[in-house]
């Protein structure tokens, strides 16, 4: 018998964006959506159109750009939310509206202030209203993991009769355990009379580190859609990681009676793209996409892998998009070789101008480094301005003096809204002095909440990749910079964060 299809529903652009500091511009969302489409994700949840005008426009832009995946918009069980979602998705070749309302006793009493009967009535009305825009309607009972199973059965039976074709069971606060959550899915499927008319889905949060385990348990008990994100990005501790769910199902085909249509070779490019846009670095030992995921240091492990790979590797690195060819380009490489390698890495630049600008940066980097690695290329293109929005702040030059026994001093020249300005400052170190000098010019009154440095490759000539996180008035933004000079990389990252601050906007995000 052919295995059943497991639908992969990616919510990186919606729930993933709810990670503090992970806000994305419209153009960044489109870039990620195109990569998800290339990876053959079934459903892309592009955002929450009613949250803001920016979210609405981002969902509409993704709907215009994506042709081979279903584009989904989230909406509370309110007519105005559903109308906004329907309008944003109007141009999609395949659209879905995902509507939700809370069903746990604590949410109904304390947050909604509604009776159980009122919640059922509102859920049914929402699904019926969403059907005015599309036949593909998904319903989520928020906080299902803490809801009464008998009440869940009543709600879900009613929304199936109203036209919902996907029932998403979220573990909203990451409270469930795998056996318990799998049993819940099995119970719902067995007890709801019309359960055969809908696909059961799950959306698990990682508060106890069990999001993937709970999702997998649900699949083993009949769920046929998993909502997940690239790199496990998401609210609080995050969501189930797409790469882990997909590769678990693929690697343990002997256990699962289903399969996905995901092109796994696009997993690493997607991971790198999301990391570069959000500024959330992937930990080295992260399953599947961490840089150490396929590394072996133990002599026993190395010996075993050399003799027969499967002694210590259950997957091939190339299957998920890691390149076997580490050094790909050098200072004598031409534009065509550069463009070809970007394509092989899954990197798509928006225009010929963007390619030319990236190539100039590549040549500059090649003069500093003898060997250019794939990781260098990912960092190089992440520094490009893809939004087409003029940068408010841009580094012109930087001079730093740091000497033992002397107070470090930095002098910077920065264009501020097109006008060249300079400032000097002292600090506890060269980076601190640089940031203080730039703050004199920007007068942003932001608070630095994260400063992180990672070496992109090995060697003393490696590029350093710096992430800076700033907060102001409740808004959190990330900036990234990469350079062989770590102080320069820090300056670029700080200005990148300041530029991002100009593009952020308030959002009223739901949790499901």
Secondary structure, 3 states (H helix, E strand, C coil): CCCEECEEEECCCCCHHHCCCCCCCHHHHHHHHHHHHHCCCCEEEEECHHHCHHHHHHHHHHHHHCCCCEEEEEEECCHHHHHHHHHHCCCCCCEEEEEEEECCHHHHHHHHCCCHHHHHHHHHHHHHHHCCCCCCEEEEEECHHHCCHHHHHHHHHHHHHHCCCEEEEEECCCCCCHHHHHHHHHHHHHHCCCHHHCEEEEEEECCCCCHHHHHHHHHHCCCCEEEEEHHHCCCCCCECEHHHHHHHHHHCCCCCCEECCCCHHHHHHHHHHHHHHHCCCCCCCCCCCCCCCCCCCCHHHHHHHHHCHHHCCCCCHHHHCCCCCCEEECCCCCHHHHHHHHHHCCCCCCCHHHHHHHHHHHHHHHHHCCCEEHHHHHHHHHCCCCCCCCCCEEEEEEEEECCCCCCCEEEEEEEECCEEEEEEEECCCHHHHHHHHHHHHHCCCCEEEEEEEEECCCCCCCCEEEEEEEEECCEEEEEEEEECCHHHHHHHHHHHHHHHHCCCCCCCCCCC
